[in-house]
Amino acid sequence: MLLIGALCAQLVSAAPVGVKPRAVTPRGELAVDERATIDLFERSRASVVFISTREQVQDFWSRNVFSVPKGTGSGFVWDDLGHVVTNYHVIEGASEAVVKLADGRDYKASLVGASPGHDIAVLRISVAQKRPQPVPIGTSGDLKVGQKVFAIGNPFGLDWTLTNGIVSALNRSLSGDNGPAIDNLIQTDAAINPGNSGGPLLDSAGRLIGINTAIYSPSGASAGIGFAVPVDTVNKVVPQLIRYGKYLRPTIGIHVDEAWNQRLSAMLNIRGVVVLRVAPGGAAERAGMKGVILNRNGTVAAGDIIVAVEGRPVDTVNKWNARLDDYEIGDRVKLSVVRQGKVVELSLILQSGDQR
C-alpha cells in the first residue's frame, strides 16, 4: 500500500501544471440549409401531437374489464376548433385516446370520424388557452420526384423527432393488411418508423404535403422506403369526416369486387373492371349499363367492362376507386366501356356512394 501511494504521488507531481480545457474554435454561421431546417422544425413542432391509445380487455377468470395501453402514434392540428388528424390505424380498435401537445399538456380525445380506405381519422380535443397553430396546407398535385421533404413524429415513442429526405416516387399503391389498398401514395426516403404514423410530411416551406402512413421494411424499422397519404386527398376527406363522420365516395351506382374481378378477368381473358350488378335508380342504370349475366348452362357472360375513366386506364377495383376519388360528387365523367367486344363511351354524373 505504501508503494502504491508513493507511485500515485509521483505521477501527480509529474503532471503538467495549469492544464485547462482546450479553447473552442469559433464555428461561424450555420449553413443556409441548416438554418432553414431549424426554422422549419421550430415553426412546425407545436402543431404536431403525440397520441397514445388504450383498449379494454376482460380478465378470463374474474370477468373484470381493464383499460390497458394499446399503442402510440403521431398527429397534427388541423384547425382552430380542436380537430387533430392522424392515421386510422393509429386509433383502430382503441377505446380511448390521449393527445399530448408539444408543451406537455394532455387532453382526452373524442373520435369525430374515420375513413379506413384512406387510413385517415379525425379526433377532437378541447383546448381553452394557448391553442397550437394548425399546420399550413400545401398541395401534392405538383410534387416532383427529388424535392426535399421533412417528417415530424414520435418514432418508438421518441417524441417530436425530425427526419428529412426527398420524394422518391409518386402514385404508389400499398395493400392493406386487413383492408383495402391505399392508392396515390407519396414514397419518400425520409426515415419513418413505428410511431411516426399520422405525423405530417412537410415540404421545404413547412407546408403539409402528406400524412406519414407506412413503411416498407422486412425488419420493421426504416429501410428508406416510407409512404404518405397525399395532402390533396387529406384536404378532400377530412372536411367530410368532420361534417358527416364518414367519407362518402363518388360512385356511379354499380357493384364491383376485387376478388371477383380477378377471377372473371382471368376467366374471360380481359383487362378492366367487371360490373357485377347495377344498382336500381343510379347513374349507371340511367346510362344503360349492364352487369354480369349467368346463363342457364352455368356459364358466365360479362356485361359491361370499364377500361378507362377520362382516358386513364383501370384494370383493378382499387384503381377504379382511386380514379373516382379524383372527382367530386356531382362531377360528370366519361367512361370507356367494353360492351359485347366493342368500346362504348358513356358520360355519367357521379353520385354519393357508401363509406370508404
N, C-alpha and C positions, 0 to 999 in steps of 0.2 A: 504493500500500500504506500509506503514511504517513497519507493522508487517511482510509482505511477504519479504521485503528487509532484515529485520533483520534475518529472518529464513534462507534465502539463504546465508547470510554472515556467519551464524553459521555453515551451512553444509560445506561450502568451508574451513573454518578454521579447521573443524574436519577431513577433508580428509587427507589420508596419504601423507607425504612429500616425494618427489623424486620418484613418481610412473613412471615406464618406461615400454616399450613393453617387453614382455617375450622373453627370449633367444630362438633362433631357435635350435632345436635338429638336429644335423647332420643326413642326410638321409643315407649316404653311397652310394655305387654303385647301379645303376639300375640293375634289374634282366636281365639275358641274353636274355630272350624272349622279354622283353620290349625294350632293345637296338636294337634288330633285327627288331622289328616292326617300331620303329622310323626311323631306317636307310632305311627300305623299302619305307616308305612314302616319306622321303626326296629325295630318288633317283628317285621315280616314279612321284612325284607331277607335275613336269614341263612337263611331257608327256601327262597329262590329260587336256582336254579343256572343257570350258563351252560353250554351244550352245544355242543361243536364236533365235527364228524364228518369222517371221511376215507373215501375209496374207493380201490379198487385198479384201476389201469389198466395195460394192456400196451402196451409200445412196439412200433410196427408193424415196425421193422427188426430190432431185437435180440431181440424177444420177451420181454424182461425185464419183470417186473411191479413197478410202483412204487405206493406209497401217497401219494396227493395229497389236499389239503384239499377237502372237498365242500361244507360249509355250516355255519351256526351256528343256534342256536335257544335256547329257554329251557325250564325245567322247574322242578319244585318237589319238596321232600322229602315223601314220603307217610307214612312210619312210622319207627320206631326200628331197623328191620332193614336200612336202607340202600337201600330202594326209592325210585326217583325216577320221577315221572310226567311225560310230555311228549306231544307230538303224534306220531302215527305218521309223518306226512310229514317230520318233522324228522330221523328216523333212516332213512327208507326208502332202500334202495339203498346204505347205508353199510356199510363193512367193519369200522369201529371207531368208538367214540365216547368222548370225554373229558369228564368233568363237572368243572366248576370251581366251588368253593364261594365264598361271599362273602368269606371270609378269605384267598383266594388259593390254597388248596390244590387240586391237580388229582388226579383219580382216573380210571383207565381203567374204563369201564363195560361190563357184560355185559347182553345183551338177555334179559329174563325172559319177555315175551310182548307181543303186539300185537293190536289189533282195527282193521283198516283201515276197516271200516264205521262205526266211531265216531271214527276218527282219534285213537286213544289207544294209547300204548305205555308199557311199564314197563321201566326199566333198574334195575340194581343196582350199588352201589359199596360197597367195604369201607372204612369209616371206623373206626379203632380208638379215637381220642380226640376229644373235643370235637365230638361229633355234633350237627349242626344240628337244631333242633326241627322236627317236622312242621308243616305248615300246618293251622291249625284248620279243621275241616269244618263248613260251613253246609248250607243246603238251598236248592234252586232252585224247589221246588214252590209257595212262597208269594211269589215275587218279584213286584213291581209295577212297571209302566212309570213311570219318573220317579225311582226311588230311586237314590241315589248308588252308583257302583262305582269301583274302583281297579284298575289293571293294572300289574303289575311284570314287567319283562322286559329283554331285551337287543336293542332295535331297532338294526339296522345295525351290530351289534357294540358299541354303546354300552351297556356293562354296567350293570345294576341301575338302570334308568330307571323312574320313577313317572309315570303319567298317570292322569287321572281324568275321569269323565263320569257319565252316567246310563244306566239301562236304557232303550233306545229302543223295543224291541219284544220279544215272546216268541214261541216256537214257530215260528221261521223255519226254512226248508229251504234247503240250499245244495248245488248239484250239484257233484260231484267232477270234476276234470279227467280222470282215468283210472279212477275208481272209482265206487262207489255214492254216491247223495246222502246227506248227513248231515241228520238231522231234529231238531226240537225245540231248535234253537239259540237262544241269547240274543243279541239285537242290542244293541250299545252304541255310543255316540259317543266313548268313551274312545279316545284316539289309539293305534292298534295298527298297527305297521309290520313289515316283514320282520325277523325275529329275535325278535319278541315271541311267535311261535308256541310253544305249550307252556307259557307262563308262566301264573300264576294270575290270575284275575279275582276280586277280593275285594269284600265288602260293607263298609259303614262300621264294622262291628265287627271287621274284619280276618279274617273267615271266608271260606274258599274257596266261591265260588258257581259257578265255571266255569273252563274251560281256554281261553285265547285261541287261536283256531284259524285264523282267516282274516280278510281284509279285502275289501271291495268297492271297487275303485279302478281307473279307467282308466289312471292314471299309475303304479300300482304302489306308491304311498305312501298314507298315511292320508287318507281323504276323509270321515272322520266316520262311517263305517259299518263296524263290526267285528263279528265273531261269536265266540261262545264255546260250547263244549260244556257243558251244564248239569251241576252237581255231582251231582245225583241220578243221572244217567247214569254219571258217573265213579265214584261210590261203588258202583254196581252192577257195572260192567265190570271195574274194577281188581282187586278180590279174586279174580275168576275168572282174570284174566291171571296173577296171582301163583300161584294154585293149580294151574291147568291149562296155562298158557302160551297160552291162546286163550280166546275168548268163545264159549260155547255158547248161542246164542239160542233162545228159546222158539219152538216151531212146532207145527203140527198134523199134519204128515206130508203135505204137498202140494207140487207143483212149480208155481212161478209165474215169470214173466219179464216185465220191464218193457216190452221192445221188442215182444214178442208181445202183451202186454196192450193196448198202444196200438193195434196193428193190428186185433186182434179186437174191441176196443171200438168202433172206427170201423166195422168191417165189420158187426157185429151191432147197432150203434146202442144201446149200453148204457154205463152208468157203474158201474164196480165192478172187482173183481179176479177175472179169469177163472182158474178152476182148470184147469191144463193136464193134469196127471196126479195120481193119488192113490197115495202110496207104500204098498206092502203092509204090513199089520200095524200101521199108525199110527192115531192118534186119528181122523183123517178117514175112513179106511176103516171103522173100527168105527162111526162115525156115519152111514155110508151115503152119503158124499159121492162125486160123480162128476166125472170130468174131461171135457175136450173130446172130442167124437165126430167122427171123419172118416167121412163117408158114402161109399158105393160110387161115387157120381157125382162125387166130389171136393169136395163142399161140406162146410163145417164147421158143426157144431151145438154150441152151448155146453152144457156140463153144468151145474155149479153156479157161480154168480157171487156172490162175497162182497161185500156192500154196506155192512156195518157190524159193528163189534166193540163189544159192550156199548152199543149205541145210537149210537156215534160213527162217522160215515160214513167209508168208504175208497173211493177211486176210482183209486188207483195202487198199484203194488207197494211203493214207498217208504213210503207212508202205512200200508200193511198191516204192514210190518216195524216201523215206528215204534209202531203201536198195540200189537203183541205185546210190544215192548220195555218197555212199561209194566207187564208182568206177570212173574211168576216161573214157572220150570218146576214143574209140579205144580198150578198155579192152574187153576180152572175158569172158562172164559169163554163168553159167549153170543154166537153169530154170527147175523147176519141174512143169509140166503142166498136169492137168486132162483133158483128151480128150475122150469123149464117155465112161466115167466111169473108164478109165484106166490112170495110171500115166505114162507120157512120159517125158523123159529127152531131153532137147534141149540146144544146145550150140550156142550163138549168140554174135556178136560183137556190142558193144554199139555205137550208132551214136549220132550226135548232135541233141538236141531237141529244144523246144521253150524256151522262157524266163521264169524264175521262180523267 
